[in-house]
């Protein structure tokens, strides 16, 4: 028996795959008996498992620095992807199953051809170990995060970084995209969940509720809910509260700067309904600062807690009432009420907001600088080639001259 590092459910809902520190992969039947078959092929702990969109192939990544593909039906080995120089922590198929993205402790991201089994491109402009890589719903971008306390969005067509977000609070363990492609959630060492608006290029909400580092999060298929897990042995189910006007079909992302809406106030803000809670007035004031709005001027309500599952002994299960904030005030004592229900929409004062905005602008300028340097290098290479071709042409003319 060993720790389970990764779990994936087949798109066909017929089998569940797990990767473990005992270097094995298991395929489980979702039945009462819970029967499973073991696949051995890696020489190190298996840290990531992912199914292809059709559910016929399984991708696994390991500390042995490789990714392997398996046929789910026959459980036979299909291929190996070699190229990383350190542990492989993440791997995923794109929507049509023809591409694979992987992230490693060697501080690189690899984009693979799943049919020809070779590396199409390797992203090396990363300063930390890569903990998670995901395809954006539009199919043209990938997201990555890790030990460098940053989140990056890469365009796989031009092989360039197009968005960069700084967290500055320890490892960013995972990220997931809303089905619309407009929003993203990240998990972090500081026990928070961050909701990002990818269209505007800024953070919408910081959600607090977990008491330990948040390690994973995932949206439901419709995007109406998302779940989060933490080292505090709890799983929380949240209601997204993204308005229909914000959730459109996936579209292309663009390089954007960060803005805030500190001048917008919400007069209809939910407050704690627990009569014994001493923090109603303060909480209401907190909710009335920096409330984000969409392009139509509609106020975006923050995600609210729907369910909590405690995974340790003495399991607890509690569902929310109609008001998610009421649930959290009832679930915890009054002194914890304010601490467990904190939605941060910006910094506390104008100076902090101004400093943050400047940092974001500087980050974007760094990206632009890197892009210009890359163009200059390519231009220099092109000029060198033109000079070489010109010299060859001159030499040929001289050789054939009478």
C-alpha positions in Angstrom: 0.0 0.0 0.0 1.2 3.5 -0.9 0.0 7.0 -1.2 -2.2 7.8 -4.2 -0.8 10.8 -6.1 -3.4 11.2 -8.9 -7.0 10.2 -9.9 -8.8 10.5 -13.2 -12.3 9.5 -14.3 -12.9 8.2 -17.8 -15.0 10.5 -20.0 -17.2 7.3 -20.6 -17.7 7.0 -16.8 -16.7 3.3 -17.0 -13.4 3.3 -15.2 -11.3 5.3 -12.7 -7.5 5.5 -13.0 -5.2 6.2 -10.1 -1.4 6.7 -9.9 0.5 5.8 -6.8 3.9 6.1 -5.1 4.3 2.3 -5.4 5.1 3.0 -9.1 1.8 1.4 -10.3 -1.3 2.5 -12.1 -4.7 1.0 -11.2 -7.9 0.9 -13.3 -10.9 0.7 -11.0 -14.5 -0.4 -11.9 -17.0 2.0 -10.3 -19.0 -0.8 -8.7 -19.7 -1.8 -5.2 -17.0 -4.4 -5.3 -14.4 -1.9 -6.3 -12.4 -4.3 -8.4 -9.2 -3.1 -10.0 -6.4 -4.2 -12.3 -2.8 -3.1 -11.9 -0.5 -1.7 -14.7 3.2 -1.7 -14.1 5.6 0.1 -16.4 7.1 3.1 -14.6 10.3 3.0 -12.5 9.2 5.7 -10.1 6.1 7.1 -8.4 3.2 7.9 -10.8 2.2 11.5 -10.2 -0.3 12.2 -13.0 -2.9 10.2 -14.9 -5.2 11.5 -17.6 -7.7 10.0 -20.1 -7.9 10.9 -23.8 -11.2 12.6 -24.8 -12.6 9.4 -26.3 -11.7 7.4 -23.1 -9.7 4.8 -25.1 -6.2 5.9 -24.0 -4.6 6.7 -20.7 -1.6 9.0 -20.1 0.6 8.6 -17.1 3.6 10.6 -15.9 6.2 9.6 -13.3 9.3 10.4 -11.4 11.2 8.3 -13.9 11.1 11.4 -16.2 8.8 9.8 -18.8 5.2 9.8 -19.8 3.6 6.6 -21.1 0.4 5.9 -23.1 -1.8 2.9 -22.5 -4.8 1.3 -24.2 -7.6 1.3 -21.6 -9.5 -1.7 -23.1 -6.6 -4.1 -23.4 -4.4 -2.4 -20.8 -1.5 -2.7 -23.2 1.4 -0.3 -23.5 1.3 2.1 -26.5 4.2 4.6 -26.3 6.7 6.4 -24.2 7.4 10.2 -24.3 11.0 10.9 -23.2 12.5 14.4 -23.0 12.1 15.7 -19.5 15.2 15.8 -17.3 13.4 15.5 -13.9 10.1 14.3 -12.4 7.0 14.7 -14.5 4.2 16.2 -12.4 1.5 16.8 -14.9 0.2 15.6 -18.2 -3.0 16.1 -20.2 -4.6 15.5 -23.7 -6.2 18.3 -25.6 -9.8 18.2 -26.7 -9.2 16.2 -29.9 -6.6 13.9 -28.3 -3.9 14.8 -30.8 -1.7 16.9 -28.5 -0.3 16.3 -25.0 1.1 18.9 -22.6 3.3 18.0 -19.7 5.1 19.9 -16.9 8.2 18.8 -15.0 10.6 19.7 -12.2 13.2 20.4 -14.9 11.4 23.8 -15.2 10.1 23.1 -18.7 6.7 22.5 -20.4 6.6 20.1 -23.4 4.0 20.0 -26.1 3.8 16.5 -27.7 2.3 15.0 -30.8 0.3 12.0 -29.4 0.1 10.2 -32.7 3.8 10.5 -33.8 5.1 10.5 -30.2 7.6 13.4 -30.5 8.1 16.7 -28.8 6.7 19.6 -30.9 8.0 22.4 -28.7 9.5 22.9 -25.3 8.8 26.0 -23.3 11.9 26.9 -21.3 11.2 30.4 -20.2 10.2 29.3 -16.7 12.1 29.9 -13.4 10.5 27.3 -11.2 9.3 23.7 -11.1 6.1 23.1 -13.0 3.3 21.6 -10.8 0.4 21.8 -13.2 -0.3 22.2 -17.0 -3.8 22.5 -18.5 -5.2 23.1 -22.0 -7.5 26.1 -22.3 -11.0 25.3 -23.6 -10.3 27.2 -26.8 -7.5 24.6 -27.7 -5.0 27.3 -28.6 -3.5 28.0 -25.2 -2.1 26.2 -22.2 -1.9 27.3 -18.6 1.0 26.4 -16.2 1.9 27.1 -12.5 4.4 25.9 -9.9 7.1 26.8 -7.5 7.8 30.2 -9.0 4.7 31.6 -7.5 3.3 32.5 -10.9 0.7 31.5 -13.4 1.5 31.7 -17.1 -0.8 31.4 -20.1 1.0 30.3 -23.3 -0.1 30.4 -26.9 0.8 27.1 -28.6 0.4 28.6 -32.1 3.1 31.3 -31.8 4.9 29.5 -28.9 4.8 32.6 -26.8 3.8 33.8 -23.3 0.7 35.9 -23.5 -0.5 36.3 -19.9 1.4 36.3 -16.6 0.0 36.4 -13.0 2.0 36.7 -9.8 0.7 35.1 -6.6 3.6 35.7 -4.3 2.3 33.3 -1.6 4.2 30.1 -2.1 3.6 27.2 -4.5 0.7 27.5 -6.9 -0.3 23.8 -6.9 -3.0 23.6 -9.6 -5.2 25.6 -11.9 -8.4 24.8 -13.8 -10.4 26.7 -16.5 -14.1 27.4 -16.5 -15.8 25.7 -19.5 -16.4 29.1 -21.1 -12.7 29.8 -21.1 -13.2 33.2 -19.4 -12.3 32.3 -15.9 -9.6 30.3 -14.1 -9.2 29.1 -10.5 -5.8 28.5 -8.9 -4.8 26.9 -5.6 -2.0 28.0 -3.4 0.1 27.4 -0.2 -1.7 30.3 1.6 -4.9 28.2 1.9 -6.8 30.4 -0.6 -8.5 29.9 -3.9 -8.1 32.7 -6.5 -10.6 33.3 -9.2 -9.1 35.1 -12.3 -10.8 36.9 -15.2 -8.8 35.9 -18.2 -10.5 38.4 -20.5 -9.6 41.4 -18.4 -6.3 39.9 -17.1 -6.9 40.3 -13.4 -7.9 38.6 -10.2 -11.7 38.7 -9.4 -11.9 37.1 -6.0 -9.7 35.5 -3.3 -11.8 32.8 -1.5 -10.9 31.8 2.1 -12.5 28.8 3.8 -9.8 26.1 4.0 -7.4 26.0 6.9 -4.4 24.5 5.1 -2.7 24.8 1.7 -5.2 24.3 -1.2 -3.9 21.6 -3.5 -6.6 21.0 -6.1 -9.7 22.5 -7.7 -12.0 21.5 -10.6 -15.1 22.9 -12.3 -18.2 20.8 -13.0 -19.0 20.1 -16.6 -21.4 23.0 -16.8 -19.2 25.4 -14.8 -22.0 26.1 -12.3 -20.0 24.6 -9.4 -16.4 23.9 -8.5 -14.8 21.7 -5.9 -11.6 22.4 -3.9 -9.4 20.2 -1.8 -6.9 21.0 0.9 -4.4 19.6 3.3 -6.9 20.4 6.0 -8.7 17.2 5.1 -11.7 19.0 3.7 -13.4 19.1 0.3 -15.5 22.1 -0.4 -18.1 22.5 -3.1 -18.7 26.1 -4.3 -21.3 27.7 -6.5 -19.6 29.7 -9.2 -22.1 32.6 -9.5 -20.8 33.6 -12.9 -23.6 35.4 -14.7 -24.7 34.0 -18.1 -23.6 37.2 -19.8 -20.0 36.4 -18.7 -20.0 32.8 -19.7 -19.8 32.7 -23.5 -18.3 30.2 -25.9 -14.6 29.8 -25.6 -12.7 32.5 -27.4 -9.1 33.6 -28.0 -7.2 35.2 -25.1 -5.2 38.4 -25.4 -2.4 40.0 -23.6 -4.0 42.3 -21.0 -3.1 44.6 -18.2 -4.8 44.7 -14.8 -7.5 47.1 -13.7 -9.6 47.5 -10.6 -13.2 48.8 -10.0 -12.7 50.4 -6.6 -15.3 53.0 -7.4 -18.2 50.5 -7.7 -20.3 49.8 -4.7 -23.0 47.2 -4.2 -26.0 48.1 -2.1 -27.5 44.7 -2.0 -24.7 42.7 -0.3 -25.5 39.5 1.6 -24.5 39.5 5.3 -24.2 36.9 8.0 -27.7 35.9 9.1 -26.5 34.4 12.4 -28.1 36.7 15.1 -25.2 35.9 17.5 -22.5 36.9 15.1 -20.7 40.1 16.1 -19.2 40.7 12.8 -22.2 41.5 10.5 -21.5 45.2 10.1 -17.8 44.7 9.4 -18.4 41.8 7.0 -21.0 43.9 5.1 -18.4 46.7 4.8 -15.8 44.2 3.5 -18.2 43.0 0.8 -18.9 46.5 -0.4 -15.4 47.2 -1.6 -14.0 46.6 -5.1 -17.0 44.6 -6.3 -16.2 43.5 -9.9 -18.7 44.1 -12.7 -19.0 42.7 -16.2 -19.0 44.7 -19.5 -22.8 45.3 -19.2 -22.4 46.9 -15.8 -23.9 43.9 -14.0 -22.4 43.3 -10.6 -20.7 39.9 -10.3 -21.6 38.1 -7.1 -18.8 36.2 -5.5 -18.8 32.4 -5.5 -20.4 31.0 -2.4 -19.8 27.8 -0.4 -22.3 25.0 -1.1 -21.0 21.9 0.7 -18.2 20.8 3.0 -16.9 17.3 3.3 -14.5 16.3 6.1 -12.3 13.5 5.0 -10.8 12.6 8.4 -12.3 10.3 11.1 -15.6 11.6 12.4 -16.8 12.7 9.0 -18.9 15.8 8.8 -21.3 16.7 5.9 -23.2 20.0 5.8 -25.3 21.6 3.1 -25.8 25.2 2.7 -29.1 27.1 3.1 -30.1 29.5 0.3 -27.4 31.9 1.6 -23.9 30.4 1.4 -22.7 32.9 4.0 -25.3 31.8 6.5 -24.0 28.3 6.1 -20.5 29.2 7.0 -21.7 31.3 10.0 -23.6 28.3 11.3 -20.9 25.8 10.6 -18.2 27.6 12.6 -18.4 29.5 15.8 -19.0 33.3 15.9 -15.3 34.1 16.5 -14.3 32.2 13.3 -17.1 33.6 11.2 -15.2 36.5 9.9 -12.0 34.6 9.4 -13.8 31.7 7.4 -15.8 34.1 5.2 -13.4 36.5 3.6 -13.7 37.5 0.0 -10.9 39.9 -1.0 -11.5 42.0 -4.0 -8.4 44.1 -3.9 -6.1 45.8 -1.4 -7.3 47.8 1.6 -6.2 51.2 0.5 -5.4 53.2 -2.7 -1.7 53.0 -2.2 -1.7 49.2 -2.1 -3.9 49.1 -5.2 -1.6 51.5 -7.0 1.5 49.5 -6.1 -0.1 46.2 -7.2 -1.2 47.8 -10.5 2.4 49.0 -11.1 3.8 45.5 -10.4 1.3 44.0 -12.9 2.3 46.6 -15.5 6.0 45.9 -14.9 5.3 42.1 -15.4 3.6 42.8 -18.7 6.4 45.0 -19.8 8.9 42.2 -19.0 6.8 40.0 -21.3 6.9 42.5 -24.0 10.7 43.0 -23.5 11.2 39.2 -23.8 9.2 39.2 -27.0 11.2 42.0 -28.5 14.4 40.3 -27.6 13.2 37.1 -29.3 12.2 39.0 -32.5 15.6 40.7 -32.5 17.4 37.3 -32.2 15.3 35.9 -35.1 16.0 39.0 -37.2 19.7 38.7 -36.6 19.6 35.0 -37.6 17.7 35.9 -40.8 20.2 38.6 -41.6 23.1 36.2 -41.1 21.4 33.7 -43.4 20.9 36.4 -46.1 24.5 37.3 -45.9 25.5 33.7 -46.2 23.3 33.1 -49.2 24.6 36.3 -50.8 28.2 35.2 -50.4 27.4 31.8 -51.9 25.7 33.5 -54.8 28.7 35.8 -55.4 31.1 32.8 -55.3 29.1 30.9 -57.8 29.0 33.9 -60.2 32.7 34.3 -59.9 33.3 30.6 -60.6 31.2 30.7 -63.8 32.6 34.0 -65.0 34.7 33.6 -68.3 
